[in-house]
Amino acid sequence: MVMGAIAGNSDIERKLTETQASLDQASQRLAEYEGAELVRKLDPNSIRRSRWANRDELNFKGPDWEAFKAELQNAGGNVEPIKVRRVFDGQTPPQERRTALEYEIVYGHRRHHGCLELSLPVNAIVVDSMDDRVLFAEMDRENRQRENLSAWEQGRMYNHALKEGLYPSLRRLADELGVNLSDASRCCKLAQLPDAVVQAFPSPMVIQVRWAKPLADALQSDPDGMLERARAIQPDRDSLTPAEVIERLLNLTAKSPKPSIPIQARGQTAASLRIGPKGRAVVEFEPGALEPARHDALVKLITDFLNAS
C-alpha cells in the first residue's frame, strides 16, 4: 500500500513537472511573438483611413491610378504589406472586442484603396497598439521613402498635425521627423493658399514648393488682384501648364511688344520710337540720319523737352 502510494505520488509529480515544462515552453513562444508585427490577410472593409491620412482623393483617379490597380489585380493583392493598428469602438465591452475588431491604417492608403476598389484582401502588418505620434512619424517616413507626397499634400499633413497639437511647433515636427525646416515651412504655406488659388492649377499636386514664397508675397501685397486672376484662370486650367498658371497668378505674363512709332523727316522714315517691355523708351535713327555734329543739339533738344513736361 505504501509503495503504491509513493509510486502514485511520483507519477503526479512527473506529470506536474511535464505540465510546467510545457507551460514554460508556451510562455517562451508567446514572449517571442510579443510585440512582433504579423502579416495577415484582412478584409479591406474592416480597415479605415487614418485621421492623419495625407493622400488626396485625386491620387485615386486617372491613368496612373488605373495602372496601379492593374498591378494589384495581376498580383492578386498588394505584395508589399500595408501597416495597420487595432482600434476599438469606445462603447464596445471588453468581452466583445474580439468580434468588434477594426483596423486603422498606419501607412499604405494607396494600396488599401486599390484593394478596396478591386474587392481583394489586403496584406497588412498588424500592431496591437500605437499612439498617434508614432503613427504620424511612420506614415510620413514611409511616404517619403516610397511614393512621395506632393508639396501641397505634405503641407496639409503638417498643418493638420500642428492644428491638432500633435507637435508643439513646426521646428519640433521637423526635428522629430528628420525633415528640412525650410522645406516643411514652404509646404505648410502652400497648403494655406486660398481654395481659389489652388483651383487655378490643373491639380494641387503640381504646385511646386519653390512657388510658396512668391505666391504668399503676392497674396499679401495684392490679395484682391490675385484672387481675381485665380478665378479668371479656372475655366482654362486644364489647358495650361503649371508654369503658365503661376505666370498668370503672379501677373508675369509677358506683354506683346508695342510696334515701333516711325519718325518721318523729308518724306521718309529717319528714326523710330520703340517702347520696351519694362517701359523703356528708345529712339533709333536710321543710318546717316543723325550727323555726329548734331549730337549735342539733339541732347539739348531732349533735355529741353523733358524739362518742359
C-alpha positions as CSV (number, residue, x, y, z in Angstrom):
1,M,0.0,0.0,0.0
2,V,2.8,2.4,1.0
3,M,4.8,1.6,-2.1
4,G,1.7,2.1,-4.3
5,A,1.1,5.5,-2.8
6,I,4.7,6.5,-3.3
7,A,4.5,5.4,-6.9
8,G,1.3,7.4,-7.4
9,N,2.9,10.5,-6.0
10,S,5.8,10.1,-8.3
11,D,3.5,9.9,-11.3
12,I,1.7,13.1,-10.2
13,E,5.0,14.9,-9.6
14,R,6.3,13.8,-13.1
15,K,3.1,15.0,-14.7
16,L,3.2,18.3,-12.9
17,T,6.8,18.7,-14.0
18,E,5.9,17.9,-17.6
19,T,3.0,20.3,-17.5
20,Q,5.2,23.0,-16.0
21,A,7.7,22.4,-18.8
22,S,5.0,22.7,-21.4
23,L,3.8,25.9,-19.9
24,D,7.3,27.3,-19.8
25,Q,7.8,26.5,-23.5
26,A,4.4,28.1,-24.3
27,S,5.3,31.2,-22.4
28,Q,8.6,31.3,-24.2
29,R,6.9,31.1,-27.6
30,L,4.4,33.8,-26.5
31,A,7.4,36.0,-25.4
32,E,8.9,35.6,-28.9
33,Y,5.7,36.8,-30.5
34,E,5.2,39.7,-28.1
35,G,5.5,42.9,-30.0
36,A,6.1,41.1,-33.2
37,E,4.5,42.5,-36.4
38,L,2.5,39.8,-38.1
39,V,1.3,40.0,-41.7
40,R,-2.3,39.0,-42.2
41,K,-4.8,39.0,-45.0
42,L,-7.6,41.4,-44.0
43,D,-10.9,42.4,-45.5
44,P,-10.3,46.0,-46.8
45,N,-13.8,46.9,-45.5
46,S,-12.6,46.2,-41.9
47,I,-9.9,48.9,-42.3
48,R,-10.5,52.6,-42.0
49,R,-8.4,55.6,-43.2
50,S,-6.3,57.3,-40.6
51,R,-7.4,60.6,-39.2
52,W,-3.9,61.7,-40.3
53,A,-4.4,60.4,-43.9
54,N,-2.5,62.7,-46.3
55,R,-3.3,61.3,-49.7
56,D,-5.7,63.5,-51.6
57,E,-8.6,61.7,-53.4
58,L,-7.1,62.9,-56.7
59,N,-4.5,60.2,-56.2
60,F,-7.2,57.6,-56.8
61,K,-8.1,58.8,-60.3
62,G,-6.6,58.9,-63.7
63,P,-4.4,56.6,-65.9
64,D,-1.6,56.2,-63.3
65,W,-4.2,55.0,-60.7
66,E,-5.7,52.5,-63.2
67,A,-2.2,51.2,-64.0
68,F,-1.5,50.8,-60.3
69,K,-4.8,48.8,-59.8
70,A,-3.9,46.6,-62.8
71,E,-0.7,45.6,-61.0
72,L,-2.6,44.8,-57.8
73,Q,-5.1,42.7,-59.8
74,N,-2.4,40.8,-61.6
75,A,-0.6,40.1,-58.3
76,G,-3.8,39.1,-56.5
77,G,-3.4,41.9,-54.0
78,N,-0.7,44.1,-52.5
79,V,2.7,42.3,-52.5
80,E,4.2,45.0,-50.2
81,P,2.1,44.9,-46.9
82,I,0.4,48.0,-45.5
83,K,0.6,48.6,-41.8
84,V,-2.5,48.9,-39.5
85,R,-3.2,49.3,-35.8
86,R,-6.1,47.8,-34.0
87,V,-8.8,50.1,-32.9
88,F,-11.9,49.5,-30.9
89,D,-15.2,51.3,-30.6
90,G,-15.2,53.1,-27.2
91,Q,-18.6,51.7,-26.4
92,T,-17.6,48.0,-27.1
93,P,-17.4,45.9,-23.9
94,P,-14.0,44.3,-23.4
95,Q,-15.5,40.8,-23.7
96,E,-16.9,41.6,-27.1
97,R,-13.9,43.4,-28.6
98,R,-12.6,40.3,-30.3
99,T,-15.6,40.3,-32.7
100,A,-15.9,44.0,-33.0
101,L,-12.3,44.5,-34.0
102,E,-11.4,47.1,-36.7
103,Y,-8.2,48.4,-38.0
104,E,-6.8,51.9,-38.9
105,I,-4.1,52.5,-41.5
106,V,-0.7,53.5,-40.3
107,Y,0.6,53.7,-43.9
108,G,-0.4,52.3,-47.2
109,H,-3.5,54.2,-48.1
110,R,-3.0,53.8,-51.9
111,R,-2.6,50.0,-51.6
112,H,-5.6,49.7,-49.3
113,H,-7.8,51.9,-51.5
114,G,-6.8,49.8,-54.6
115,C,-7.6,46.5,-52.9
116,L,-10.9,48.0,-51.7
117,E,-11.9,49.0,-55.2
118,L,-10.9,45.6,-56.5
119,S,-12.5,43.7,-53.6
120,L,-9.2,42.0,-52.9
121,P,-7.9,41.0,-49.4
122,V,-5.2,43.3,-48.0
123,N,-1.9,42.0,-46.8
124,A,-1.3,44.0,-43.7
125,I,1.2,44.2,-40.8
126,V,-0.9,44.3,-37.6
127,V,0.2,46.0,-34.4
128,D,-1.9,45.9,-31.3
129,S,-1.3,49.4,-30.2
130,M,0.4,52.6,-31.4
131,D,0.0,56.2,-30.4
132,D,-0.8,58.9,-32.8
133,R,2.6,60.5,-32.7
134,V,4.4,57.2,-33.7
135,L,1.7,56.6,-36.3
136,F,2.2,60.0,-37.8
137,A,6.0,59.6,-37.9
138,E,5.8,56.2,-39.6
139,M,3.3,57.4,-42.1
140,D,5.5,60.4,-43.0
141,R,8.7,58.3,-43.2
142,E,7.1,55.6,-45.4
143,N,5.6,58.1,-47.8
144,R,8.9,59.8,-48.3
145,Q,10.7,56.5,-48.9
146,R,8.1,55.3,-51.4
147,E,5.6,57.4,-53.4
148,N,6.4,61.0,-52.3
149,L,3.5,63.2,-51.4
150,S,3.1,66.4,-53.4
151,A,4.3,69.6,-51.6
152,W,0.7,70.6,-51.1
153,E,-0.3,67.3,-49.6
154,Q,2.8,67.3,-47.3
155,G,1.8,70.8,-46.1
156,R,-1.7,69.7,-45.4
157,M,-0.4,66.8,-43.3
158,Y,1.9,69.0,-41.3
159,N,-0.6,71.8,-40.8
160,H,-3.2,69.2,-39.5
161,A,-0.6,67.8,-37.0
162,L,0.2,71.3,-35.7
163,K,-3.5,72.3,-35.5
164,E,-4.4,69.1,-33.5
165,G,-1.5,69.7,-31.2
166,L,0.4,66.6,-32.2
167,Y,3.6,68.7,-32.2
168,P,4.1,72.0,-30.3
169,S,5.8,73.7,-33.2
170,L,6.9,73.3,-36.8
171,R,10.5,73.2,-35.6
172,R,9.8,70.3,-33.3
173,L,7.9,68.5,-36.0
174,A,10.8,68.9,-38.4
175,D,13.3,67.8,-35.8
176,E,11.4,64.6,-34.9
177,L,10.6,63.7,-38.5
178,G,14.0,64.5,-39.7
179,V,12.9,66.9,-42.4
180,N,14.3,70.2,-43.5
181,L,12.6,73.0,-41.6
182,S,12.6,75.5,-44.5
183,D,11.0,72.9,-46.9
184,A,8.4,72.0,-44.3
185,S,7.6,75.7,-43.8
186,R,7.1,76.3,-47.5
187,C,4.9,73.2,-47.8
188,C,2.8,74.5,-45.0
189,K,2.4,77.8,-46.8
190,L,1.3,76.1,-50.0
191,A,-1.4,74.2,-48.0
192,Q,-2.6,77.5,-46.6
193,L,-3.3,79.0,-50.0
194,P,-6.9,80.0,-50.7
195,D,-9.1,77.5,-52.5
196,A,-9.4,79.8,-55.5
197,V,-5.7,79.9,-56.0
198,V,-5.3,76.1,-55.6
199,Q,-8.1,75.5,-58.0
200,A,-6.4,77.6,-60.7
201,F,-3.9,74.8,-61.2
202,P,-4.8,71.6,-63.2
203,S,-4.2,69.7,-59.9
204,P,-3.0,70.8,-56.5
205,M,-0.3,68.0,-56.8
206,V,1.6,70.0,-59.4
207,I,2.1,73.1,-57.2
208,Q,5.9,73.3,-56.6
209,V,7.4,74.1,-53.2
210,R,9.6,76.9,-54.8
211,W,6.4,78.8,-55.6
212,A,5.4,79.1,-51.9
213,K,7.1,82.4,-51.2
214,P,6.2,84.3,-54.4
215,L,2.5,83.2,-54.1
216,A,2.4,84.2,-50.4
217,D,4.1,87.6,-51.2
218,A,1.6,88.2,-54.0
219,L,-1.3,87.4,-51.7
220,Q,-0.1,89.8,-49.1
221,S,0.6,92.7,-51.5
222,D,-2.4,92.3,-53.8
223,P,-4.9,89.8,-52.4
224,D,-7.9,91.0,-54.4
225,G,-6.0,91.1,-57.7
226,M,-4.5,87.6,-57.0
227,L,-7.9,86.1,-56.3
228,E,-9.5,87.8,-59.3
229,R,-6.7,86.4,-61.6
230,A,-7.1,82.9,-60.0
231,R,-10.8,82.8,-60.7
232,A,-10.3,84.0,-64.3
233,I,-7.8,81.2,-64.8
234,Q,-10.0,78.3,-63.6
235,P,-12.1,77.8,-66.8
236,D,-8.8,77.3,-68.7
237,R,-6.7,75.5,-66.1
238,D,-6.8,72.1,-67.8
239,S,-5.3,73.5,-71.0
240,L,-2.5,75.4,-69.2
241,T,0.8,74.1,-67.9
242,P,1.6,74.7,-64.2
243,A,4.3,77.3,-65.3
244,E,1.7,79.2,-67.3
245,V,-0.7,79.2,-64.3
246,I,2.0,80.6,-62.0
247,E,2.9,83.3,-64.5
248,R,-0.7,84.4,-64.7
249,L,-1.3,84.3,-61.0
250,L,1.8,86.4,-60.4
251,N,0.9,88.7,-63.3
252,L,4.2,87.9,-65.0
253,T,2.8,87.1,-68.5
254,A,4.9,88.9,-71.0
255,K,3.0,91.7,-72.7
256,S,3.0,91.8,-76.5
257,P,5.7,94.4,-77.6
258,K,4.2,97.6,-78.9
259,P,5.0,98.4,-82.6
260,S,7.7,101.0,-83.2
261,I,6.5,104.5,-83.9
262,P,8.1,105.8,-87.1
263,I,9.5,109.4,-87.2
264,Q,9.4,111.0,-90.6
265,A,11.8,113.6,-92.0
266,R,11.8,115.0,-95.5
267,G,9.2,112.4,-96.7
268,Q,10.9,109.3,-95.4
269,T,11.5,107.4,-92.1
270,A,14.5,108.9,-90.4
271,A,14.1,107.3,-86.9
272,S,11.6,105.3,-84.8
273,L,10.5,105.3,-81.2
274,R,10.3,101.9,-79.5
275,I,8.8,101.1,-76.1
276,G,10.4,98.1,-74.4
277,P,8.5,95.5,-72.2
278,K,9.5,97.4,-69.0
279,G,8.5,100.8,-70.3
280,R,12.0,101.9,-71.5
281,A,11.7,104.3,-74.5
282,V,14.4,104.1,-77.2
283,V,14.8,106.3,-80.2
284,E,16.6,104.6,-83.1
285,F,17.9,106.6,-86.0
286,E,18.3,105.2,-89.5
287,P,21.9,105.1,-90.8
288,G,23.1,108.6,-91.9
289,A,20.0,110.3,-90.4
290,L,21.9,111.8,-87.5
291,E,25.2,113.5,-88.2
292,P,27.8,113.4,-85.4
293,A,28.0,117.2,-85.4
294,R,24.3,117.4,-84.4
295,H,24.6,115.0,-81.3
296,D,24.9,117.9,-78.9
297,A,22.0,119.7,-80.4
298,L,19.9,116.5,-80.1
299,V,20.8,116.1,-76.4
300,K,19.9,119.8,-75.7
301,L,16.6,119.3,-77.6
302,I,15.7,116.2,-75.5
303,T,16.7,117.9,-72.2
304,D,14.6,120.9,-73.0
305,F,11.7,118.6,-73.9
306,L,11.9,116.6,-70.7
307,N,12.3,119.8,-68.5
308,A,9.2,121.3,-70.2
309,S,7.0,118.3,-69.4
